[in-house]
Amino acid sequence: MLLRDGGVIAVGHDADLDELRGIGQNCDAFLIDLEGRERARSGIANLRVQFNRVHGFYIEVSAGQADKVPADYQRRQTLKNAERFITPELKAFEDKALSAQDRALAREKQLFEQLIDALLTYLPTLGALARALAGLDALACLAERATTLGWCRPRFVTQPCIDITQGRHPVVQARLAETGGMGQGADFIANDCRLDARNRMLVITGPNMGGKSTYMRQVALIVLLASMGSFVPAADCTLGPIDAIHTRIGAADDLVNAQSTFMLEMTEAAAIVHSATEHSLVLMDEIGRGTSTFDGLALAGAIASQLHDKNRAFTLFATHYFELTEFPVKHDRAINLHVSAVESGHDIVFLHAIEPGPASRSYGVQVARLAGMPAGLLRQARATLEALEAKARSGDLQVDLFAAPSVQAQAVEPSAVELALAAIDPDALTAREALEALYRLKSLQAQDKPNL
């Protein structure tokens, strides 16, 4: 990555550089070979070739053998029991070895600069080649994905439309294939999307975790992939002119700059309504949720009207404000869709299929149950929800949010103690297991008591 670290020039390109590298890499082999030759030449069996940082390389022999060294040995150091020498060959190797790395880096720098100078003449051609290879790499990757994953070739037409049959989210689908599903089947549920001059807005309702955001994002990904020249994860796809994709998805804040979550949401929404055109794709996910219910509903309705009446953009508008399901009644280019789910008692099964019409409810309490909320909390939330829904039908929204659930509401769902008790088979327990089960029930009873 960096010239100063070395390793830029390949082995075999320059003999001098290879020699300098070889000195550093093969130092031990040279010293072992030299030691063997010098023992044979001198006849001193305990002769050793060594190195330290203070004196560098040297040949060490015992004091009693010092008179046997050859004439070309030069004394470097005298110790109590040994003498240290150096030879012209070892001195030459030392000079090379101690400076080999620095000299190798300097040589690499010189060779690299020579290479750059030689390449300058061919720079325009090399730049064109690099751009062509980059494009080929991207196209080859997209072609491989299209072939492997069974993507289709999109068609482009001049009339405004987004017509997707059996569209899929490529990332979510791949993740489901890896993990074997998320508790409700591994198969990704493909869905259609139909937008044209007559239907420009889809008002999407349904439960959390039901698949609204996945559906919206897969439509945007399919449009983006098609626009960049790729095949798309769908059975069929026809697109009219699309000039931009605008999204208001997720929740974030910028507290350092005094931007709350809701302020950022409104800032992004404002940018969209100021810039979206009739050829834009707009994704609005849960707009208005960061403020009071009435404020959020009012803003969501106004933003939907602006996008429908003024911008006339292709819009996917996901919301939990069921009042907005009345939007298509007075706006002829909007239609209701919902994510299907099946409720069984207090449990919910998400079907992830997009179907016509509005959802019947949001199933928020059921989702909280899946998240592991305590049973007592859920009973109170469900009782409050039923009271709110009853009051809403009568036109009176004054409800005591903190009232305890009724006896009937409490009886609907068994407590943790009751569930644990039902799972016990007394005839199958040993005395020790029965005692442990009793302690476990007492512990669950303590956890399930309301705070007084």
C-alpha positions as CSV (number, residue, x, y, z in Angstrom):
1,M,0.0,0.0,0.0
2,L,2.9,2.4,0.8
3,L,6.2,2.7,-1.0
4,R,8.0,3.3,2.2
5,D,7.1,-0.2,3.5
6,G,8.7,-1.9,0.6
7,G,7.4,-4.9,-1.4
8,V,6.3,-2.8,-4.4
9,I,8.7,-4.2,-7.0
10,A,8.3,-7.9,-7.8
11,V,11.0,-10.4,-7.3
12,G,13.1,-11.1,-10.4
13,H,12.7,-7.6,-11.9
14,D,16.1,-6.2,-10.6
15,A,19.1,-8.3,-9.6
16,D,20.5,-5.7,-7.2
17,L,17.2,-5.5,-5.3
18,D,16.9,-9.3,-5.2
19,E,20.4,-9.5,-3.7
20,L,19.7,-6.9,-1.1
21,R,16.5,-8.7,-0.1
22,G,18.3,-12.0,-0.1
23,I,20.8,-10.7,2.4
24,G,18.1,-9.9,4.9
25,Q,16.1,-13.0,4.2
26,N,19.0,-15.5,4.0
27,C,21.3,-14.1,6.7
28,D,21.0,-17.2,8.9
29,A,21.8,-19.5,6.0
30,F,24.9,-17.5,5.1
31,L,26.2,-17.5,8.7
32,I,25.6,-21.3,9.1
33,D,27.5,-21.9,5.8
34,L,30.3,-19.6,6.8
35,E,30.6,-21.2,10.2
36,G,31.0,-24.7,8.6
37,R,33.6,-23.5,6.2
38,E,35.7,-21.7,8.8
39,R,35.6,-24.7,11.2
40,A,36.9,-26.9,8.4
41,R,39.6,-24.3,7.3
42,S,40.8,-23.6,10.9
43,G,40.4,-27.1,12.4
44,I,38.6,-25.4,15.4
45,A,35.6,-27.6,16.2
46,N,33.9,-25.1,18.7
47,L,34.3,-22.1,16.4
48,R,31.0,-20.0,16.2
49,V,29.8,-17.2,14.0
50,Q,27.6,-14.8,16.0
51,F,26.0,-11.4,16.0
52,N,25.1,-8.7,18.6
53,R,23.9,-5.2,18.3
54,V,27.0,-3.6,19.9
55,H,29.8,-5.4,17.9
56,G,27.9,-6.7,14.9
57,F,29.1,-10.0,13.3
58,Y,32.1,-11.8,14.7
59,I,33.8,-15.3,14.9
60,E,34.3,-16.5,18.4
61,V,36.8,-19.1,19.5
62,S,37.9,-20.2,23.0
63,A,41.0,-18.5,24.5
64,G,42.9,-21.8,24.3
65,Q,42.2,-22.1,20.5
66,A,43.1,-18.5,19.6
67,D,46.6,-19.4,18.4
68,K,45.1,-21.7,15.8
69,V,43.1,-19.1,13.8
70,P,44.1,-18.4,10.2
71,A,46.3,-15.4,9.4
72,D,43.5,-13.3,7.8
73,Y,41.5,-13.3,11.1
74,Q,41.5,-9.8,12.7
75,R,41.0,-9.6,16.5
76,R,37.8,-7.6,17.3
77,Q,37.4,-8.2,21.1
78,T,39.1,-10.1,23.9
79,L,37.0,-11.7,26.6
80,K,38.0,-13.7,29.7
81,N,37.6,-17.1,28.1
82,A,37.2,-16.3,24.4
83,E,38.5,-14.3,21.6
84,R,36.4,-12.6,18.9
85,F,37.6,-12.1,15.3
86,I,36.4,-10.8,12.0
87,T,37.5,-11.8,8.5
88,P,37.4,-9.7,5.3
89,E,34.5,-11.9,4.0
90,L,32.5,-11.5,7.2
91,K,33.2,-7.7,7.2
92,A,31.9,-7.4,3.7
93,F,28.8,-9.4,4.6
94,E,28.3,-7.2,7.7
95,D,28.4,-4.0,5.7
96,K,25.8,-5.4,3.3
97,A,23.6,-7.0,5.9
98,L,23.4,-4.0,8.3
99,S,22.4,-1.6,5.5
100,A,20.6,-4.1,3.2
101,Q,17.0,-3.1,4.3
102,D,17.6,0.7,3.9
103,R,19.4,0.1,0.6
104,A,16.6,-2.2,-0.6
105,L,13.9,0.5,0.2
106,A,16.0,3.1,-1.6
107,R,16.5,0.9,-4.6
108,E,12.7,0.2,-4.7
109,K,12.0,3.9,-4.6
110,Q,14.4,4.5,-7.5
111,L,12.9,1.7,-9.5
112,F,9.4,2.9,-8.8
113,E,10.2,6.4,-9.9
114,Q,11.7,5.0,-13.1
115,L,8.5,3.0,-13.7
116,I,6.3,6.1,-13.2
117,D,8.5,8.1,-15.6
118,A,8.2,5.3,-18.2
119,L,4.4,5.1,-17.7
120,L,3.6,8.8,-18.2
121,T,3.7,8.4,-21.9
122,Y,1.0,5.8,-21.7
123,L,-1.2,7.5,-19.1
124,P,-4.2,8.3,-21.3
125,T,-4.3,4.7,-22.6
126,L,-3.9,3.2,-19.2
127,G,-6.6,5.4,-17.8
128,A,-9.0,4.3,-20.5
129,L,-8.1,0.7,-19.9
130,A,-8.7,1.0,-16.1
131,R,-12.1,2.6,-16.7
132,A,-13.0,-0.2,-19.1
133,L,-11.9,-2.9,-16.7
134,A,-13.9,-1.3,-13.9
135,G,-17.0,-1.2,-16.0
136,L,-16.5,-4.8,-17.2
137,D,-16.0,-5.9,-13.5
138,A,-19.2,-4.3,-12.4
139,L,-21.2,-5.6,-15.4
140,A,-19.7,-9.1,-15.0
141,C,-20.8,-9.1,-11.3
142,L,-24.3,-8.0,-12.2
143,A,-24.5,-10.6,-14.9
144,E,-23.4,-13.3,-12.5
145,R,-26.0,-12.3,-9.9
146,A,-28.7,-12.1,-12.5
147,T,-27.9,-15.6,-13.7
148,T,-27.4,-17.2,-10.3
149,L,-30.4,-15.6,-8.6
150,G,-32.8,-15.8,-11.6
151,W,-33.3,-12.0,-12.1
152,C,-35.2,-10.7,-15.1
153,R,-34.4,-8.1,-17.7
154,P,-36.4,-4.9,-17.2
155,R,-38.3,-3.2,-20.0
156,F,-38.3,0.6,-20.4
157,V,-41.2,2.5,-21.9
158,T,-42.0,6.2,-22.4
159,Q,-45.3,6.3,-20.5
160,P,-45.1,6.8,-16.7
161,C,-45.3,3.5,-14.8
162,I,-43.7,1.2,-12.3
163,D,-45.0,-2.3,-13.0
164,I,-43.2,-5.0,-11.0
165,T,-44.4,-8.6,-10.9
166,Q,-43.2,-10.9,-8.1
167,G,-40.6,-8.4,-6.9
168,R,-38.1,-9.5,-4.2
169,H,-35.7,-7.8,-1.8
170,P,-32.3,-9.3,-2.8
171,V,-30.6,-8.8,0.6
172,V,-33.5,-10.1,2.7
173,Q,-34.1,-13.0,0.4
174,A,-30.4,-14.0,0.7
175,R,-30.5,-13.6,4.4
176,L,-33.5,-15.9,4.7
177,A,-31.8,-18.5,2.6
178,E,-28.7,-18.4,4.9
179,T,-30.6,-18.6,8.2
180,G,-33.4,-21.0,7.1
181,G,-36.1,-18.4,7.8
182,M,-36.9,-16.3,10.9
183,G,-39.4,-18.6,12.6
184,Q,-42.1,-18.4,9.9
185,G,-40.6,-20.1,6.9
186,A,-37.5,-19.6,4.9
187,D,-39.2,-18.7,1.6
188,F,-39.2,-15.0,0.7
189,I,-42.8,-13.8,-0.2
190,A,-42.6,-12.0,-3.5
191,N,-45.1,-9.1,-4.2
192,D,-46.3,-7.0,-7.1
193,C,-46.2,-3.2,-7.4
194,R,-48.5,-1.4,-9.9
195,L,-48.1,2.4,-10.4
196,D,-49.1,4.3,-13.5
197,A,-50.8,7.6,-14.5
198,R,-54.0,6.6,-12.8
199,N,-52.6,5.1,-9.7
200,R,-49.7,7.2,-8.4
201,M,-49.9,6.6,-4.6
202,L,-50.1,3.4,-2.5
203,V,-51.2,3.9,1.1
204,I,-49.8,0.9,2.9
205,T,-51.0,-0.2,6.3
206,G,-50.4,-3.3,8.4
207,P,-48.6,-4.6,11.5
208,N,-45.1,-3.8,12.6
209,M,-42.7,-6.5,11.3
210,G,-45.3,-7.4,8.7
211,G,-43.1,-6.3,5.8
212,K,-44.1,-2.8,4.8
213,S,-40.6,-1.4,4.9
214,T,-39.2,-4.4,3.1
215,Y,-41.8,-4.0,0.3
216,M,-41.1,-0.3,-0.1
217,R,-37.3,-0.8,-0.2
218,Q,-37.5,-3.7,-2.6
219,V,-39.4,-1.5,-5.0
220,A,-36.8,1.2,-4.7
221,L,-33.9,-1.3,-5.1
222,I,-35.5,-2.8,-8.2
223,V,-35.9,0.7,-9.8
224,L,-32.3,1.6,-8.9
225,L,-30.9,-1.6,-10.3
226,A,-32.8,-1.3,-13.5
227,S,-31.8,2.4,-13.9
228,M,-28.1,1.4,-13.5
229,G,-28.3,-1.2,-16.2
230,S,-28.8,-4.4,-14.2
231,F,-31.3,-7.2,-14.3
232,V,-33.7,-7.1,-11.4
233,P,-35.0,-9.5,-8.7
234,A,-38.5,-9.9,-10.1
235,A,-40.5,-12.1,-12.5
236,D,-41.2,-9.2,-14.7
237,C,-40.5,-5.4,-14.6
238,T,-41.6,-2.5,-16.8
239,L,-40.5,1.0,-16.0
240,G,-41.3,4.5,-17.3
241,P,-38.9,7.5,-16.9
242,I,-37.6,7.8,-13.3
243,D,-35.6,10.9,-12.5
244,A,-34.9,10.4,-8.8
245,I,-35.6,8.2,-5.7
246,H,-36.5,10.1,-2.6
247,T,-36.8,8.3,0.8
248,R,-37.9,9.2,4.3
249,I,-37.2,6.0,6.2
250,G,-36.0,5.2,9.7
251,A,-35.3,7.3,12.7
252,A,-32.2,9.3,13.6
253,D,-31.2,12.5,15.3
254,D,-28.3,15.1,15.2
255,L,-28.2,16.3,18.7
256,V,-24.9,18.1,18.3
257,N,-26.6,20.4,15.8
258,A,-29.8,20.6,17.9
259,Q,-31.7,18.5,15.4
260,S,-34.2,16.2,17.1
261,T,-35.5,13.0,15.5
262,F,-38.7,14.7,14.5
263,M,-36.9,17.8,13.2
264,L,-34.7,15.6,10.9
265,E,-37.8,13.8,9.8
266,M,-39.5,17.0,8.8
267,T,-36.4,18.4,7.2
268,E,-36.1,15.3,4.9
269,A,-39.8,15.4,4.2
270,A,-39.6,19.1,3.3
271,A,-36.7,18.4,0.9
272,I,-38.8,15.7,-0.8
273,V,-41.9,17.8,-1.3
274,H,-39.8,20.7,-2.7
275,S,-37.9,18.5,-5.2
276,A,-40.0,15.5,-6.2
277,T,-41.5,15.5,-9.7
278,E,-44.1,13.4,-11.5
279,H,-41.2,11.2,-12.7
280,S,-39.8,10.6,-9.1
281,L,-40.3,7.6,-6.8
282,V,-41.0,8.7,-3.2
283,L,-40.9,6.4,-0.2
284,M,-42.6,7.7,3.0
285,D,-42.3,5.4,5.9
286,E,-44.3,6.3,9.1
287,I,-44.2,10.0,8.6
288,G,-45.4,12.1,11.6
289,R,-44.7,9.6,14.3
290,G,-42.3,11.8,16.2
291,T,-44.9,14.2,17.6
292,S,-48.3,14.1,19.1
293,T,-50.9,11.9,17.5
294,F,-53.0,14.7,16.2
295,D,-50.0,16.7,15.0
296,G,-48.5,13.7,13.3
297,L,-51.8,12.8,11.6
298,A,-52.3,16.3,10.4
299,L,-48.8,16.5,8.9
300,A,-49.0,13.1,7.4
301,G,-52.3,13.9,5.7
302,A,-51.0,17.2,4.4
303,I,-47.8,15.7,3.1
304,A,-49.7,12.9,1.4
305,S,-52.0,15.5,-0.3
306,Q,-49.0,17.6,-1.4
307,L,-47.3,14.5,-3.0
308,H,-50.6,13.4,-4.6
309,D,-51.9,16.7,-5.8
310,K,-48.9,18.9,-6.5
311,N,-45.8,16.7,-7.0
312,R,-47.8,13.9,-8.6
313,A,-44.9,11.6,-7.8
314,F,-45.1,7.8,-7.6
315,T,-45.4,7.4,-3.9
316,L,-45.3,4.5,-1.4
317,F,-46.8,5.9,1.8
318,A,-46.7,3.5,4.8
319,T,-48.5,4.5,7.9
320,H,-50.1,3.4,11.1
321,Y,-52.6,6.3,11.0
322,F,-55.7,4.4,10.0
323,E,-57.5,7.7,9.4
324,L,-55.3,7.9,6.2
325,T,-56.9,4.8,4.8
326,E,-59.7,7.2,3.9
327,F,-57.3,9.2,1.8
328,P,-58.0,7.2,-1.5
329,V,-61.8,8.0,-1.1
330,K,-61.1,11.7,-1.9
331,H,-58.0,11.3,-4.0
332,D,-58.5,9.3,-7.2
333,R,-54.9,8.5,-7.9
334,A,-54.3,6.8,-4.5
335,I,-55.2,3.2,-3.5
336,N,-55.0,1.3,-0.2
337,L,-52.8,-1.8,0.2
338,H,-52.1,-3.8,3.4
339,V,-49.7,-6.4,4.6
340,S,-51.6,-9.5,5.6
341,A,-51.4,-11.2,9.0
342,V,-53.4,-13.8,10.8
343,E,-54.3,-13.4,14.5
344,S,-54.8,-16.5,16.6
345,G,-55.8,-15.7,20.2
346,H,-53.1,-13.3,21.3
347,D,-50.5,-14.5,18.8
348,I,-49.9,-13.2,15.3
349,V,-48.5,-14.8,12.2
350,F,-47.1,-12.5,9.5
351,L,-47.9,-13.6,6.0
352,H,-45.8,-10.8,4.3
353,A,-48.1,-10.7,1.4
354,I,-49.3,-7.3,0.0
355,E,-53.1,-7.3,-0.6
356,P,-55.6,-4.7,-1.7
357,G,-57.5,-2.6,0.8
358,P,-56.6,-1.2,4.3
359,A,-55.5,-3.2,7.3
360,S,-57.9,-3.8,10.1
361,R,-55.4,-3.0,12.9
362,S,-51.8,-2.6,13.7
363,Y,-51.3,-5.5,16.1
364,G,-48.9,-3.5,18.2
365,V,-49.7,-5.3,21.4
366,Q,-49.1,-8.7,19.7
367,V,-45.7,-7.5,18.5
368,A,-44.8,-6.4,22.0
369,R,-45.7,-9.9,23.2
370,L,-43.3,-11.3,20.6
371,A,-40.6,-8.9,21.9
372,G,-40.9,-10.5,25.4
373,M,-43.0,-7.8,27.3
374,P,-44.2,-9.0,30.8
375,A,-47.7,-10.6,30.8
376,G,-49.1,-8.1,33.3
377,L,-48.0,-5.2,31.2
378,L,-49.6,-6.7,28.1
379,R,-52.9,-7.3,29.9
380,Q,-53.0,-3.6,30.9
381,A,-52.0,-2.4,27.4
382,R,-54.7,-4.7,25.9
383,A,-57.4,-3.4,28.3
384,T,-56.4,0.2,27.6
385,L,-56.5,-0.5,23.8
386,E,-60.0,-2.0,24.0
387,A,-61.2,1.0,26.0
388,L,-59.7,3.5,23.5
389,E,-61.3,1.6,20.6
390,A,-64.6,1.6,22.4
391,K,-64.4,5.3,23.2
392,A,-63.3,6.1,19.6
393,R,-66.4,4.4,18.3
394,S,-68.6,6.5,20.6
395,G,-66.7,9.7,19.8
396,D,-65.3,10.1,23.3
397,L,-61.5,9.7,23.6
398,Q,-61.3,10.3,27.4
399,V,-59.7,7.1,28.8
400,D,-57.8,6.4,32.0
401,L,-54.5,5.1,30.6
402,F,-53.3,3.9,34.0
403,A,-56.4,2.0,35.1
404,A,-55.9,-1.7,35.9
405,P,-57.4,-4.1,33.4
406,S,-60.8,-5.6,34.3
407,V,-61.1,-9.1,35.7
408,Q,-62.4,-10.3,32.3
409,A,-59.4,-8.8,30.6
410,Q,-57.0,-10.4,33.1
411,A,-58.7,-13.8,32.7
412,V,-58.2,-13.8,28.9
413,E,-54.5,-14.5,29.1
414,P,-52.9,-17.0,31.5
415,S,-50.2,-15.7,33.7
416,A,-46.6,-16.9,33.7
417,V,-47.4,-19.0,36.9
418,E,-50.4,-20.6,35.2
419,L,-48.4,-21.5,32.1
420,A,-45.6,-23.0,34.2
421,L,-48.1,-24.9,36.3
422,A,-49.9,-26.3,33.3
423,A,-46.5,-27.6,32.0
424,I,-45.9,-29.7,35.1
425,D,-46.7,-33.4,35.2
426,P,-46.7,-34.4,38.9
427,D,-46.5,-38.1,38.2
428,A,-43.3,-37.7,36.3
429,L,-41.4,-35.7,39.0
430,T,-39.0,-36.9,41.6
431,A,-39.1,-35.4,45.0
432,R,-36.2,-33.1,44.2
433,E,-37.7,-32.0,40.9
434,A,-41.0,-31.3,42.6
435,L,-39.3,-29.1,45.2
436,E,-37.4,-27.2,42.4
437,A,-40.7,-26.7,40.5
438,L,-42.3,-25.3,43.6
439,Y,-39.4,-22.8,44.0
440,R,-39.7,-21.9,40.3
441,L,-43.4,-21.2,40.7
442,K,-42.8,-19.0,43.8
443,S,-40.2,-17.0,41.8
444,L,-42.6,-16.5,38.9
445,Q,-45.4,-15.5,41.3
446,A,-43.1,-12.8,42.7
447,Q,-42.2,-11.5,39.2
448,D,-45.9,-11.4,38.1
449,K,-47.2,-9.3,41.1
450,P,-48.1,-5.7,40.1
451,N,-46.2,-2.9,41.8
452,L,-48.5,-1.3,44.5
